[in-house]
Amino acid sequence: MKRLLGVFLLALTVTQPAPAEDSGYDCHRDRIFKELQLSEDQAGTVKQIMKEKREKQMVIMEETRPKMEALYNETREQLAAVLDDEQLSKFDEIEETKHNKRKEWRSRHPGF
């Protein structure tokens, strides 16, 4: 159970929005700016708006993390009461596989 909780907490960390300075985010932002054909003034203003949005998003994620952890723990306890040891172990493996796939995807798509 501690292992799965560790995986879950790591997943929460990994799924946090990347800082605005992240090169993957910069590439994505630059592509959007180009597609929208923004002027330099517009690009500067939009960049600032998006930076403020990401900062607010980080605050929300930090506020939400304890609730998500509590929900996960509650769900895990409920499952432990229903599943036998083998099933619970298999569940842990499935969750870890899902986490690893998400981590792999994020490594290929930085900034998301």
DSSP file (Angstrom, degrees, kcal/mol; ACC not computed):
  #  RESIDUE AA STRUCTURE BP1 BP2  ACC     N-H-->O    O-->H-N    N-H-->O    O-->H-N    TCO  KAPPA ALPHA  PHI   PSI    X-CA   Y-CA   Z-CA
    1    1 A M     >        0   0    0      0, 0.0     4,-2.6     0, 0.0     5,-0.2   0.000 360.0 360.0 360.0 -40.1    0.0    0.0    0.0
    2    2 A K  H  >  +     0   0    0      1,-0.2     4,-2.4     2,-0.2     5,-0.1   0.889 360.0  53.0 -63.0 -36.9    2.9    2.4    0.8
    3    3 A R  H  > S+     0   0    0      2,-0.2     4,-2.2     1,-0.2    -1,-0.2   0.932 110.4  46.1 -63.1 -45.7    4.3    1.7   -2.6
    4    4 A L  H  > S+     0   0    0      1,-0.2     4,-2.7     2,-0.2    -2,-0.2   0.895 111.1  52.1 -65.8 -39.9    1.1    2.5   -4.4
    5    5 A L  H  X S+     0   0    0     -4,-2.6     4,-2.8     2,-0.2    -1,-0.2   0.909 109.1  51.2 -61.8 -40.9    0.7    5.7   -2.3
    6    6 A G  H  X S+     0   0    0     -4,-2.4     4,-2.3     2,-0.2    -2,-0.2   0.910 110.3  48.8 -61.3 -42.5    4.2    6.7   -3.3
    7    7 A V  H  X S+     0   0    0     -4,-2.2     4,-2.5     2,-0.2    -2,-0.2   0.915 111.8  49.8 -62.7 -43.3    3.3    6.1   -7.0
    8    8 A F  H  X S+     0   0    0     -4,-2.7     4,-2.2     2,-0.2    -2,-0.2   0.926 111.2  47.7 -62.7 -45.4    0.2    8.1   -6.6
    9    9 A L  H  X S+     0   0    0     -4,-2.8     4,-1.9     1,-0.2    -1,-0.2   0.890 111.9  50.5 -64.7 -37.8    2.0   11.0   -4.9
   10   10 A L  H  X S+     0   0    0     -4,-2.3     4,-3.1    -5,-0.2    -1,-0.2   0.905 107.8  53.8 -64.1 -40.2    4.6   10.9   -7.6
   11   11 A A  H  X S+     0   0    0     -4,-2.5     4,-2.3     1,-0.2    -2,-0.2   0.895 106.4  52.2 -61.5 -39.8    1.9   11.0  -10.2
   12   12 A L  H  < S+     0   0    0     -4,-2.2    -1,-0.2     2,-0.2    -2,-0.2   0.909 112.5  45.5 -61.8 -40.7    0.4   14.1   -8.6
   13   13 A T  H >< S+     0   0    0     -4,-1.9     3,-1.3     1,-0.2    -2,-0.2   0.931 113.7  48.5 -67.3 -45.2    3.8   15.7   -8.8
   14   14 A V  H 3< S+     0   0    0     -4,-3.1    -2,-0.2     1,-0.3    -1,-0.2   0.833 108.7  54.5 -64.8 -32.9    4.4   14.6  -12.4
   15   15 A T  T 3< S+     0   0    0     -4,-2.3    -1,-0.3    -5,-0.2    -2,-0.2   0.413  80.8 115.1 -86.6   4.7    1.0   15.8  -13.5
   16   16 A Q  S <  S-     0   0    0     -3,-1.3    42,-0.1    -4,-0.2    -3,-0.0  -0.439  82.7 -92.1 -67.7 147.7    1.6   19.3  -12.2
   17   17 A P        -     0   0    0      0, 0.0    -1,-0.1     0, 0.0    95,-0.1  -0.346  46.0-112.7 -59.8 140.7    1.6   21.9  -14.9
   18   18 A A        -     0   0    0     93,-0.1    -4,-0.0     1,-0.1    -3,-0.0  -0.413  38.5 -92.2 -72.8 150.1    5.2   22.6  -16.1
   19   19 A P    >   -     0   0    0      0, 0.0     3,-2.1     0, 0.0     6,-0.2  -0.245  35.8-112.3 -59.1 152.9    6.7   26.0  -15.4
   20   20 A A  T 3  S+     0   0    0      1,-0.3    -2,-0.1    31,-0.1    31,-0.0   0.738 115.7  63.5 -61.0 -22.1    6.2   28.6  -18.1
   21   21 A E  T 3  S+     0   0    0      4,-0.1    -1,-0.3     5,-0.0     5,-0.0   0.568  73.9 120.9 -79.3  -8.2    9.9   28.5  -18.8
   22   22 A D    <>  -     0   0    0     -3,-2.1     4,-2.5     1,-0.1     3,-0.2  -0.329  66.9-134.4 -60.6 133.3    9.8   24.8  -19.9
   23   23 A S  H  > S+     0   0    0      1,-0.2     4,-2.5     2,-0.2     5,-0.2   0.845 104.3  55.1 -61.8 -35.5   11.0   24.4  -23.5
   24   24 A G  H  > S+     0   0    0      2,-0.2     4,-2.1     1,-0.2    -1,-0.2   0.909 109.8  46.6 -63.0 -41.1    8.1   22.2  -24.4
   25   25 A Y  H  > S+     0   0    0     -3,-0.2     4,-3.2    -6,-0.2    -2,-0.2   0.919 110.5  53.2 -65.3 -43.1    5.6   24.8  -23.2
   26   26 A D  H  X S+     0   0    0     -4,-2.5     4,-3.0     1,-0.2    -2,-0.2   0.909 109.1  48.9 -59.6 -43.0    7.6   27.5  -25.1
   27   27 A C  H  X S+     0   0    0     -4,-2.5     4,-2.3     2,-0.2    -1,-0.2   0.927 113.3  47.0 -61.5 -45.3    7.4   25.5  -28.4
   28   28 A H  H  X S+     0   0    0     -4,-2.1     4,-2.2     2,-0.2    -2,-0.2   0.938 114.2  47.2 -61.8 -47.3    3.6   25.0  -27.9
   29   29 A R  H  X S+     0   0    0     -4,-3.2     4,-2.8     1,-0.2    -2,-0.2   0.924 111.7  50.3 -60.7 -45.9    3.1   28.7  -27.1
   30   30 A D  H  X S+     0   0    0     -4,-3.0     4,-2.3     1,-0.2    -1,-0.2   0.881 109.2  51.7 -62.3 -38.1    5.2   29.8  -30.1
   31   31 A R  H  X S+     0   0    0     -4,-2.3     4,-2.5     2,-0.2    -1,-0.2   0.917 111.6  47.0 -64.7 -42.5    3.3   27.5  -32.4
   32   32 A I  H  X S+     0   0    0     -4,-2.2     4,-2.4     2,-0.2    -2,-0.2   0.923 110.8  52.1 -64.6 -43.6    0.0   29.0  -31.2
   33   33 A F  H  X>S+     0   0    0     -4,-2.8     5,-1.7     1,-0.2     4,-0.7   0.921 111.7  47.0 -58.2 -43.6    1.3   32.5  -31.5
   34   34 A K  H ><5S+     0   0    0     -4,-2.3     3,-0.8     1,-0.2    -1,-0.2   0.927 111.8  49.7 -64.6 -45.5    2.3   31.8  -35.1
   35   35 A E  H 3<5S+     0   0    0     -4,-2.5    -1,-0.2     1,-0.3    -2,-0.2   0.851 113.5  46.4 -64.0 -33.7   -1.0   30.2  -36.0
   36   36 A L  H 3<5S-     0   0    0     -4,-2.4    -1,-0.3    -5,-0.2    -2,-0.2   0.578 104.3-135.0 -82.5  -9.4   -2.9   33.2  -34.5
   37   37 A Q  T <<5 -     0   0    0     -3,-0.8    -3,-0.2    -4,-0.7     2,-0.2   0.945  34.0-170.5  53.3  53.9   -0.6   35.6  -36.3
   38   38 A L      < -     0   0    0     -5,-1.7    -1,-0.2     1,-0.1     2,-0.1  -0.469  19.4-125.3 -76.7 144.2   -0.2   37.7  -33.2
   39   39 A S     >  -     0   0    0     -2,-0.2     4,-3.0     1,-0.1     5,-0.2  -0.335  34.3-101.4 -73.6 169.2    1.5   41.1  -33.4
   40   40 A E  H  > S+     0   0    0      2,-0.2     4,-2.3     1,-0.2     5,-0.2   0.907 125.3  49.8 -60.7 -41.1    4.5   41.7  -31.0
   41   41 A D  H  > S+     0   0    0      2,-0.2     4,-2.2     1,-0.2    -1,-0.2   0.931 113.0  45.9 -62.8 -45.9    2.2   43.7  -28.7
   42   42 A Q  H  > S+     0   0    0      1,-0.2     4,-3.3     2,-0.2     5,-0.3   0.927 111.1  52.9 -62.7 -44.5   -0.5   41.0  -28.7
   43   43 A A  H  X S+     0   0    0     -4,-3.0     4,-2.6     1,-0.2    -1,-0.2   0.911 109.8  48.4 -59.3 -43.4    2.1   38.2  -28.1
   44   44 A G  H  X S+     0   0    0     -4,-2.3     4,-1.9     2,-0.2    -1,-0.2   0.921 114.9  44.6 -62.9 -43.8    3.5   40.1  -25.1
   45   45 A T  H  X S+     0   0    0     -4,-2.2     4,-2.4     2,-0.2    -2,-0.2   0.923 114.9  47.4 -66.9 -44.9    0.1   40.6  -23.6
   46   46 A V  H  X S+     0   0    0     -4,-3.3     4,-2.7     1,-0.2     5,-0.2   0.900 109.9  54.2 -64.4 -40.1   -1.1   37.0  -24.3
   47   47 A K  H  X S+     0   0    0     -4,-2.6     4,-2.2    -5,-0.3    -1,-0.2   0.918 110.2  46.5 -59.0 -44.1    2.2   35.7  -22.9
   48   48 A Q  H  X S+     0   0    0     -4,-1.9     4,-2.4     2,-0.2    -2,-0.2   0.907 111.7  50.9 -65.1 -42.6    1.6   37.6  -19.6
   49   49 A I  H  X S+     0   0    0     -4,-2.4     4,-2.1     1,-0.2    -2,-0.2   0.923 112.5  46.4 -60.4 -44.5   -2.1   36.5  -19.4
   50   50 A M  H  X S+     0   0    0     -4,-2.7     4,-2.4     2,-0.2    -1,-0.2   0.853 109.9  53.8 -69.3 -34.4   -1.0   32.8  -19.9
   51   51 A K  H  X S+     0   0    0     -4,-2.2     4,-2.1    -5,-0.2    -1,-0.2   0.931 110.4  46.7 -63.6 -44.6    1.8   33.2  -17.3
   52   52 A E  H  X S+     0   0    0     -4,-2.4     4,-2.3     1,-0.2    -2,-0.2   0.885 110.9  52.9 -64.3 -38.6   -0.7   34.5  -14.8
   53   53 A K  H  X S+     0   0    0     -4,-2.1     4,-2.4     1,-0.2    -1,-0.2   0.921 109.3  48.6 -61.9 -44.2   -3.2   31.7  -15.6
   54   54 A R  H  X S+     0   0    0     -4,-2.4     4,-2.2     2,-0.2    -2,-0.2   0.885 110.0  51.8 -65.2 -38.6   -0.4   29.1  -15.1
   55   55 A E  H  X S+     0   0    0     -4,-2.1     4,-1.7     2,-0.2    -1,-0.2   0.921 112.1  45.8 -63.7 -43.0    0.5   30.6  -11.7
   56   56 A K  H  X S+     0   0    0     -4,-2.3     4,-2.3     1,-0.2    -2,-0.2   0.881 110.2  55.0 -65.4 -38.2   -3.2   30.5  -10.6
   57   57 A Q  H  X S+     0   0    0     -4,-2.4     4,-2.5     1,-0.2    -2,-0.2   0.898 105.4  52.5 -61.9 -40.8   -3.4   27.0  -11.9
   58   58 A M  H  X S+     0   0    0     -4,-2.2     4,-2.3     2,-0.2    -1,-0.2   0.898 108.2  50.9 -62.4 -40.9   -0.5   26.0   -9.7
   59   59 A V  H  X S+     0   0    0     -4,-1.7     4,-2.2     2,-0.2    -2,-0.2   0.927 110.6  49.0 -62.2 -44.8   -2.2   27.5   -6.6
   60   60 A I  H  X S+     0   0    0     -4,-2.3     4,-2.1     1,-0.2    -2,-0.2   0.915 110.8  50.4 -61.5 -43.4   -5.3   25.5   -7.4
   61   61 A M  H  X S+     0   0    0     -4,-2.5     4,-2.1     1,-0.2    -1,-0.2   0.903 110.3  49.7 -62.7 -41.1   -3.4   22.3   -7.8
   62   62 A E  H  < S+     0   0    0     -4,-2.3    -1,-0.2     1,-0.2    -2,-0.2   0.885 112.8  47.1 -65.1 -37.9   -1.6   22.8   -4.5
   63   63 A E  H  < S+     0   0    0     -4,-2.2     4,-0.4     1,-0.2    -1,-0.2   0.844 115.8  45.9 -70.1 -32.7   -4.9   23.5   -2.7
   64   64 A T  H >X S+     0   0    0     -4,-2.1     4,-2.3    -5,-0.2     3,-0.6   0.774  91.4  81.5 -82.3 -28.6   -6.4   20.4   -4.4
   65   65 A R  H 3X S+     0   0    0     -4,-2.1     4,-2.7     1,-0.2     5,-0.2   0.874  90.3  50.1 -50.1 -49.5   -3.6   18.0   -3.8
   66   66 A P  H 3> S+     0   0    0      0, 0.0     4,-2.3     0, 0.0    -1,-0.2   0.890 111.7  49.3 -60.1 -37.1   -4.5   17.1   -0.1
   67   67 A K  H <> S+     0   0    0     -3,-0.6     4,-2.4    -4,-0.4    -2,-0.2   0.899 111.6  48.7 -66.8 -39.9   -8.1   16.4   -1.2
   68   68 A M  H  X S+     0   0    0     -4,-2.3     4,-2.5     2,-0.2    -1,-0.2   0.901 111.3  49.7 -66.3 -40.5   -7.0   14.2   -4.0
   69   69 A E  H  X S+     0   0    0     -4,-2.7     4,-2.7    -5,-0.2    -2,-0.2   0.919 111.4  49.0 -63.4 -43.6   -4.7   12.3   -1.7
   70   70 A A  H  X S+     0   0    0     -4,-2.3     4,-2.5    -5,-0.2    -2,-0.2   0.911 111.7  49.1 -63.0 -42.8   -7.5   11.8    0.9
   71   71 A L  H  X S+     0   0    0     -4,-2.4     4,-2.6     2,-0.2    -2,-0.2   0.918 111.5  49.4 -62.5 -43.5   -9.8   10.6   -1.9
   72   72 A Y  H  X S+     0   0    0     -4,-2.5     4,-2.8     2,-0.2    -2,-0.2   0.937 111.7  48.2 -61.0 -46.8   -7.2    8.2   -3.1
   73   73 A N  H  X S+     0   0    0     -4,-2.7     4,-2.4     1,-0.2    -2,-0.2   0.908 112.0  49.6 -61.2 -42.4   -6.5    6.8    0.4
   74   74 A E  H  X S+     0   0    0     -4,-2.5     4,-2.2     2,-0.2    -1,-0.2   0.931 113.0  46.6 -61.4 -46.5  -10.3    6.4    1.0
   75   75 A T  H  X S+     0   0    0     -4,-2.6     4,-2.5     1,-0.2    -2,-0.2   0.918 111.6  51.2 -62.9 -44.0  -10.7    4.6   -2.3
   76   76 A R  H  X S+     0   0    0     -4,-2.8     4,-2.3     1,-0.2    -1,-0.2   0.895 110.0  49.7 -61.7 -41.4   -7.7    2.3   -1.6
   77   77 A E  H  X S+     0   0    0     -4,-2.4     4,-1.3     2,-0.2    -1,-0.2   0.897 110.6  50.2 -64.4 -40.5   -9.0    1.4    1.8
   78   78 A Q  H  X S+     0   0    0     -4,-2.2     4,-0.7     1,-0.2     3,-0.3   0.911 111.8  47.8 -64.5 -42.0  -12.4    0.6    0.4
   79   79 A L  H >X S+     0   0    0     -4,-2.5     4,-3.3     1,-0.2     3,-1.0   0.893 106.8  56.8 -65.6 -39.3  -10.8   -1.6   -2.3
   80   80 A A  H 3< S+     0   0    0     -4,-2.3    -1,-0.2     1,-0.3    -2,-0.2   0.797 104.6  53.5 -62.6 -28.3   -8.6   -3.4    0.3
   81   81 A A  H 3< S+     0   0    0     -4,-1.3    -1,-0.3    -3,-0.3    -2,-0.2   0.696 118.8  34.4 -78.0 -19.0  -11.8   -4.3    2.2
   82   82 A V  H << S+     0   0    0     -3,-1.0    -2,-0.2    -4,-0.7     2,-0.2   0.803 107.8  67.3-103.9 -39.5  -13.3   -5.9   -0.9
   83   83 A L  S  < S-     0   0    0     -4,-3.3     2,-0.1    -5,-0.1     0, 0.0  -0.529  76.1-125.3 -88.1 149.6  -10.4   -7.4   -2.8
   84   84 A D     >  -     0   0    0     -2,-0.2     4,-2.8     1,-0.1     5,-0.2  -0.355  40.0 -92.9 -81.2 174.8   -8.2  -10.3   -1.7
   85   85 A D  H  > S+     0   0    0      1,-0.2     4,-2.3     2,-0.2     5,-0.2   0.881 125.9  49.2 -58.5 -41.4   -4.5  -10.0   -1.5
   86   86 A E  H  > S+     0   0    0      2,-0.2     4,-2.2     1,-0.2    -1,-0.2   0.916 113.3  46.2 -65.5 -43.0   -3.9  -11.2   -5.0
   87   87 A Q  H  > S+     0   0    0      2,-0.2     4,-2.8     1,-0.2    -2,-0.2   0.902 112.4  50.6 -66.0 -41.0   -6.5   -8.9   -6.5
   88   88 A L  H  X S+     0   0    0     -4,-2.8     4,-2.4     2,-0.2    -2,-0.2   0.899 110.1  50.2 -64.4 -40.0   -5.2   -6.0   -4.6
   89   89 A S  H  X S+     0   0    0     -4,-2.3     4,-2.0    -5,-0.2    -1,-0.2   0.911 111.3  48.4 -62.9 -42.7   -1.6   -6.7   -5.8
   90   90 A K  H  X S+     0   0    0     -4,-2.2     4,-2.5     2,-0.2    -2,-0.2   0.901 109.2  53.2 -64.3 -41.5   -2.9   -6.9   -9.4
   91   91 A F  H  X S+     0   0    0     -4,-2.8     4,-2.6     1,-0.2    -2,-0.2   0.927 107.5  51.6 -57.6 -45.6   -4.7   -3.6   -8.9
   92   92 A D  H  X S+     0   0    0     -4,-2.4     4,-2.4     1,-0.2    -1,-0.2   0.898 109.6  50.0 -58.6 -41.5   -1.5   -2.0   -7.7
   93   93 A E  H  X S+     0   0    0     -4,-2.0     4,-2.6     2,-0.2    -1,-0.2   0.915 109.8  50.3 -63.5 -43.4    0.3   -3.3  -10.8
   94   94 A I  H  X S+     0   0    0     -4,-2.5     4,-2.4     1,-0.2    -2,-0.2   0.926 112.0  47.6 -61.2 -45.3   -2.4   -1.9  -13.0
   95   95 A E  H  X S+     0   0    0     -4,-2.6     4,-2.4     1,-0.2    -1,-0.2   0.895 111.9  49.8 -63.5 -40.3   -2.2    1.5  -11.3
   96   96 A E  H  X S+     0   0    0     -4,-2.4     4,-2.6     2,-0.2    -1,-0.2   0.900 110.4  50.3 -66.9 -39.8    1.6    1.5  -11.6
   97   97 A T  H  X S+     0   0    0     -4,-2.6     4,-2.3     2,-0.2    -2,-0.2   0.920 110.7  49.6 -61.7 -44.3    1.4    0.6  -15.3
   98   98 A K  H  X S+     0   0    0     -4,-2.4     4,-2.2     1,-0.2    -2,-0.2   0.916 111.3  49.6 -60.7 -43.2   -1.1    3.4  -15.9
   99   99 A H  H  X S+     0   0    0     -4,-2.4     4,-2.6     1,-0.2    -2,-0.2   0.921 110.3  50.1 -61.8 -44.6    1.3    5.8  -14.0
  100  100 A N  H  X S+     0   0    0     -4,-2.6     4,-2.4     1,-0.2    -1,-0.2   0.879 110.0  50.2 -64.8 -38.2    4.3    4.7  -16.1
  101  101 A K  H  X S+     0   0    0     -4,-2.3     4,-2.5     2,-0.2    -1,-0.2   0.908 111.7  48.2 -64.6 -41.7    2.4    5.2  -19.3
  102  102 A R  H  X S+     0   0    0     -4,-2.2     4,-2.4     2,-0.2    -2,-0.2   0.910 112.2  49.3 -64.6 -41.8    1.3    8.7  -18.2
  103  103 A K  H  X S+     0   0    0     -4,-2.6     4,-1.8     2,-0.2    -2,-0.2   0.899 111.0  49.8 -64.3 -41.2    4.9    9.5  -17.2
  104  104 A E  H  X S+     0   0    0     -4,-2.4     4,-1.3     2,-0.2    -2,-0.2   0.915 110.4  49.9 -63.5 -43.5    6.2    8.2  -20.6
  105  105 A W  H  X S+     0   0    0     -4,-2.5     4,-1.0     1,-0.2     3,-0.5   0.924 110.0  50.8 -60.7 -44.2    3.7   10.3  -22.5
  106  106 A R  H  < S+     0   0    0     -4,-2.4     3,-0.3     1,-0.2     6,-0.2   0.838 104.5  56.9 -65.0 -32.6    4.7   13.4  -20.5
  107  107 A S  H  < S+     0   0    0     -4,-1.8    -1,-0.2     1,-0.2    -2,-0.2   0.817 111.0  44.3 -67.9 -27.8    8.4   12.8  -21.3
  108  108 A R  H  < S+     0   0    0     -4,-1.3    -1,-0.2    -3,-0.5    -2,-0.2   0.615 120.2  42.3 -87.0 -13.9    7.5   12.9  -25.0
  109  109 A H  S >< S-     0   0    0     -4,-1.0     3,-1.2    -3,-0.3    -1,-0.2  -0.568  81.0-169.7-131.7  67.8    5.2   16.0  -24.5
  110  110 A P  T 3   +     0   0    0      0, 0.0    -3,-0.1     0, 0.0    -4,-0.0  -0.261  68.8  34.1 -62.4 145.6    7.0   18.4  -22.1
  111  111 A G  T 3         0   0    0    -87,-0.2   -93,-0.1    -5,-0.1   -89,-0.0   0.456 360.0 360.0  92.5   1.7    5.1   21.3  -20.8
  112  112 A F    <         0   0    0     -3,-1.2    -6,-0.1    -6,-0.2   -97,-0.0   0.372 360.0 360.0-118.9 360.0    1.7   19.5  -20.7
